[in-house]
Amino acid sequence: MKQLAAVIGSPVRHSLSPAIHNAAFAHHGDAWVYVAFEVQPAHAAAAVDAMRVLGIAGLSVTMPHKEMVLGALDELSDDARLVGAANTVVRDASGRLVGHNTDGAGCVDALQRAGADLGSVAVIGAGATARAVVAALARTGAAIGVVNRTAQRRAEAVRIGNTVRRGSTSEINANDIARFPTIINTTPVGMHGVHPSESAAAIPVEVAMLRAGQFVLDAVYHPLETALLRAVRDRGGVAIDGLEMLCAQAARQQELWLGRRPDVALMRAAALGELAKSQQ
């Protein structure tokens, strides 16, 4: 009998997670199958409770549910509690539902795979993903600058980084980004349907702030090549697409569910195959 895992979010119609996870399950011969459930925000907690009734073994949680599900969980990992968001739920041997967050570790994994400079990193945004990324970067020893339009949310992301490692994280403004060797965009700016892809509003930084040799990771993966990443390449930087982070954090999820981490390259190849089919 197969174990069921799933992703909940809204929208998830075009999620690449089923292709990514099922490819890894098949490669390792796991008796698991992964599906996507469209869940409206008002029902996020109820969807988590359904894990108990339906025997769902593992759950991925995507936007905008990462903060909404916390109250439905029996326990939170240190990471999930610190950043106030869970993107992974594990059903343990006793049936308890434990929330984790793999976004930050997945982002760091993707940066390391690309050979990015993690000494000094600018993070654009201060939402759930940004908070997880800041916490993970602080653990690596990075000096982190956070830029965000909302002062209160920016201050919270900075507090989280400094909780992990005192003095690691500070508030910066958009003009400071140019001095950072690595930049991470965690906002939805540039995502398909948010802004026209060729408009200036589709890039979350001033293009003049980008320079040759910088590493830039855009957490957006729909489209795979965002306006930001095109601008990075045009100016001689190294562009890291959101699919790298998506696959890396998914590998971390499987490690929590099954105790082994699959090959990210295998998962990426499955995602690219799914994208090719959707474009036919």
Number of C-alpha atoms within 10 A of each C-alpha: 5 10 13 17 23 20 22 26 23 17 16 16 10 12 20 23 22 19 21 25 27 19 21 22 18 12 13 11 9 13 11 18 16 22 16 20 15 14 19 14 18 10 14 23 18 13 20 21 16 11 21 14 8 9 13 19 21 25 26 24 24 19 16 17 23 23 20 18 23 24 11 16 18 12 17 20 12 12 22 25 15 17 24 19 26 30 27 27 31 25 20 12 8 6 13 14 24 20 28 23 31 25 30 24 23 24 29 21 20 24 22 12 13 15 11 21 16 22 14 18 26 30 27 25 24 27 20 26 25 25 31 28 26 33 27 23 27 23 13 13 14 20 20 27 25 27 25 20 12 10 11 11 17 23 18 15 30 24 21 21 31 18 15 19 18 11 14 23 28 18 18 17 13 16 12 14 22 18 15 22 21 24 26 21 25 22 20 19 23 29 22 16 11 11 15 13 18 11 10 15 15 19 22 19 18 15 15 10 15 25 20 13 16 22 27 25 28 30 27 23 19 19 15 19 18 25 22 27 23 13 18 24 18 15 17 14 20 21 23 23 22 24 24 26 27 25 29 29 25 26 23 23 28 19 13 17 19 15 10 13 16 23 13 23 12 15 27 21 15 22 23 16 14 17 16 10 9 9 6 5
